[in-house]
Amino acid sequence: MPGVTPTRSWQVTPAAFRTPALAVIGLVALLGVSEFMLRLPAVRAALYSPSVGSTSRAFELQLDGLDHYAASRDHVQCIVLGSSTAMMGVDPDALSSGYRERTGNELQCFNFGVLGMTASAAGAVAPILVNQYRPRLLIYVVSPRDVGQSVDGPLLANTPWVRYRRGQFSFNGWLTEHSATFRYYLLYRQWLDPVRWPAARNRANSTGAGFFPMNSSMLLTPASWAHTQRTYAAIMNQPPSEPELAGLSRIMELAGNGTDVVVVEAPVHQQLRRWTQHVSDFYVSATARIRQAARQHRVTFRRVPTWRVVPADGWADFVHLNRRGAARFSEWLGARIAVIVQEGRFKAPHATLAQG
């Protein structure tokens, strides 16, 4: 009829879906190529170590280092776990030397020490490492400070990827576990953050076995001693932390199913040890709780005679060893592990040397 606009029906044709479909296919193809490329060793070597979304870049660097270490050998025999006292204090080469002197065999260990990693964080990480790499031996280097009250310890344990590996599903955790592309996205998204990017782009300064050697020697000055006292005073004014002790127990519970666990006291400078014992009962109480947990889980606990093992010039500060101190402590530790093996308390974790 004149003056009446005819109605038109909107029809959906296959052409309307062509562009979105091509876009999805292109995106999937791009992600697939990206995933393939980022798994290539040559590409990974040219990039910074990927992230798992944790608050500790030091942890991520050690995690990537262990992955490279495991890829270069048939089996990870031994993992050393702990805080910076382990990272700077256990030299895997010297440990193997001390072990070899008594057994004639090598003990190849990766040092998974992480700056600031308390017992609760170590307790969250240890099951992941054991399940992933199945080491024959797990050595946990612990100091009373590691079981003190801490606000930083739970942070690493609450990372979505760590929670996912512990059985708590989340999409971010699942994606981090299964996608190399997502791990590099977590790293490079910090590119424009002036606070986080400098730390994110750091490369590991440790050896291929995770050891961070210190070449400096301790300068025992009134200022350094006063700083150490202030640092430890806050910890010693409170009792040992139950969440941290629970983390310690989780490490000890890993003993069995092919992995043996040894807990070793971290070296502490005699001046600091005497002072802590004089001003508070925290040190004695924390050590007693560690020993009690070891007995409960039937795990070997070794205290180190620091005054006899570590030379006077073997300290970087009151709790960290320099290269010389680390060599002596590690040789002592390797010899103690050998004795435990020879006593038949657990199976030999070593690789037999090839006979010429």
N, C-alpha and C positions, 0 to 999 in steps of 0.2 A: 504494500500500500504506500502511496505517496506520503513522505514525511516520517515514515517509520524506519528506524535503523534496524537492520536485520541482526539478530543475535548470532554470535559465533561461539562455538565450543572450542576450548583449548585442548589440543591433542598433544599427548606426549609421544614423541618419536624416538627411535633408538639413537638418533643423532644428538639428542639432548644429553645423553649419558656418556657420549664419547669423550668429551674433554675431562670431566671428573674421573672417568675410568683410566684414561691415559695418565692423568696426574698421579693417581694412586699407584699405578703400575710403575711409573717413573720413580716415585718415592721409594717404593719397595725395592726396585732394582738398585737405586742409589745406596740405600741402607745395606743391601746385600753386598755390593761391591766394597762399601766402606768397612763392613764387618770382616770381609775377607782380607782386605789390605791391612787393617790394623792388627791382624793376628800374625802377619808375616814378621819374622825376627828382624829383617833389614829395616822395615818401616818402624817397628817399635824402637830400634836402636837410635833412630833419628829424632824421636820424640821424647818428651819428658815422661817420667813414670806415670802411669794412669792413676786415677783416684777411685776410691771406693766410697767417697762421700763422708769420710771421717773428719774429725776435728784435728787429728794428728797427722801432719804430713810425714813426720818421722816414721810412723807406723806404716804408711803407704809405701815409703821408699824401701823399708825392710821387707815388706810383703812382696814387692816387685823383685827385690834382690833374691829372696828365697825361691821365687818362681824361676828365675834365670839359673840359680844354683842347681835346683832340682832337674832342670832340663838338660844340664850338662853331665849328668851321671845316671846310672841305672836306679839308684835308690838313695834316699836321704837316711843315713845311718843315725844321725843324732842332731837334735836341735837344742840350743841353749836359749833359755827364755829369761827375761828379766828387764829391769829398767836400765838407765844409763850406766849404772854400776856394772852390769853385765856387758853392755855394749862396749864399754871402754876397758873392761877388766878381764875379759876372757878372749885370749888369742887362740883361735882354733888350731893354728900350726903348733904352738907351744903345748897346747893340751894334748894333741896327738903325739908329740914328742915324749911327754911324760908317760903317756899310756904305752907307747912303743917300747920304752926302756924296760918295762916290766913284762910285756906280753910278746914283743917282737912283731906286733901288728899295728896297723894304722887305725885311728879312730877319727873319722871325718865328720866334723860338726859344722853346722851353720849357726852363727850367733844372731839370734833374733832379740837382741836387746833394743828397747825403745825408750827414748827420753820421756821420763815422767810416767811410765807405765806402772801403776800400783797393782796390788794383788788382785783386786776385783777386775781390772781390765785384763790382766794376764789370765785370770780364770775364765774370762769370756773368749779370749783369743786362742788359748791352748787347745781346746777341743777341735777348733777349726783346723789348726795346723796338723794335729794328730790324724784327724780324719782325712785330710787332703794328702799328706805326705807319708803317713805311716812310719815314722821314725822308730828305730829299735830302742832308742834312749832319748828321754826328755830330761834335761837338767835345768832346774829352776833355781836361779841365784836370787836370794831374797834377803832383804835387810829389815830390821824392825820398823824402819820408816815406811816400808811398803805396806804395812798393815796398820798404819796410823790413820787417824781421821783425815779424809780427803774429799775435796769437792771436784777434783779433776778425774779421779779414777772412773766414776760411772759414765763419763762422757763417751769414751770409746766403746764401752759395752752397749750403749744405747744407739749406736750407729745402725741405720736400717739394714745394711748389709750384714753386720755382725748378728743382729737379731734374726735375720732370715736364715743364716747359717746355723743358728741355734734352734731353728724350728718355728719361729714366729713369722708367718707369711706377711709380706707387704709387696706391693707392686714395685716400688723403688728397689727394695732388696732383691727381688727376683730379677729385675732388669740389670742391676749391677752385677749379679752373679753370672748371668748368661750372655751379656752383650759387651764386647770390647768397645764398640762405638759409644755406648752410654758411659762407660768408665772414662773415656777420653773427653766426652762432653762434660762430665763432672769436673774434670781438671781445667779444661780450656774455657769454661764459662766464667772462671775467675780472672780472665785476662784483663778486664777493665777495672778490676777491684785493686786500688793502690795499696790496700792493707794486706790482702790475702795472696795476690799474685807473686810478690817476691818470694814468699815461702813456697808457693805451689811450684814454681819453676826451678827450685833448688834440685840439684842432683845429689845422689848419695855420695858422701865422702868416705864411706866405709870400704873395706876390702870386698873381694868377691864372696867371701865367707861371712860377711856381715860385721866384722870387727872394725871398730873405730879407734885407731891407735892415737894416743896422746903423747906428744914429744916434750911437753913442758914439765917442769918440776915445781913442786909446791913452794911458795914463798911464805914462810910462817911469820906473818906480821900481825900486830895487834888488830889492825883493821880487818884482815881476813878472818881472824879468830872471832872477833866480835860479830861479824856478819854470820858466821856459822852458828854461833850461839843463838842469835835472833831467829835464824831459820828453824832450828830444832826446838826452840822453846815452845813455839805454838803447838807442835806435835806432841811434846812430852807432857803438856798440861792436861791431856785427855787420855782416856784408856784406849787400848787397841780397838779398832773399828770392827764391829761384827760383820758388816758387808764385805770388808776387805778380807777378813778371816774366812768368810764363806767362799770368796774367790780362791783363796789358797787351798781350801778343801777340794774345790772343783778340779784344780790341777792334779792333786794327789789321787783323786778318783779315777784318773786316766790310766793308772797303773794296771797292767793286764792287757789281754788281747793283742799281744805282740809288742807292746811298748812298756818299758820299765821307766820309772820315775825316780830321780834323785833330787833332793832339795839340799842346797848348799848355802851357808851363810855368806853374805857379801862382805868383803874386807872393809873394816872401818879403822881409821887411824886411832892409835892408842890414846892420844890426847882427847879425842872426841869421845871414845868409848868410856874412859875414866870419868870425864865430866858428866856424861849422860847418866851414868850409874850413881853419881854423887848427888845430882840435883833432883832426880826423879826415879821412880821404880818402873817407868814405862819400858825402858830397854829390857830389864830383867823379865817383866811381865810379858812383853811381846815375844821375846825369845822362848819363854816357857810355853806360850800358846802355840808357837810354830812347832816346837818339839812334841807337844801333846797331839797336835793334828797329825804329825808324821807317824807317831805310834799308833794312833787310831786307825790310820789307813795302811799301816804296815809298809811305810815308805822310808827309805834311808835318809836320814838328815845328818849332814856333816857340818860341824863348826870349824872355822879356819883359825889356826894359831897365827894370827896376823903378825905378831911381833917376831915370829920365827920365819915366816914365809916371805913377807914383803920387806925388801931392803929399805933403809931410811930414805934413799933417793928414788924410791919407786912410786911416789905419790904425785898426782897432779893437783889434788886438793884433799880435804879431809875424808872424802868418801870415794873419790875416783882415782884409779891407778893410771900411771903413765905407761909407756911402752915397756920399760924395764920391769915395773911392778906387775904388769899384766902377764909378762912372760913367766915370771917366777910363780905367781898365783896359778896360772894355767897349767904349768908343769906339775905343780903340787896336785891340782885337781885331777889331771890326767892319771897321775899315779894312784890317787885314791879310788878312781873309777876302776882301774886295773885290779886293785886289791879286792874290791867288791866282787868283780867278775871271778877272780881266782878263788874266792871263798864260796862261790857257787850261789850267791844270793840272787843273781839274775843271769840270763844268757849273755854271751859275749856279743856286743853290738858291732864289732869291728869287721873290717874286710881283711882277709888273710893276704899277706904280701906274696907276690908272685915269686916262685922259687927260680933262681937263675941256674 
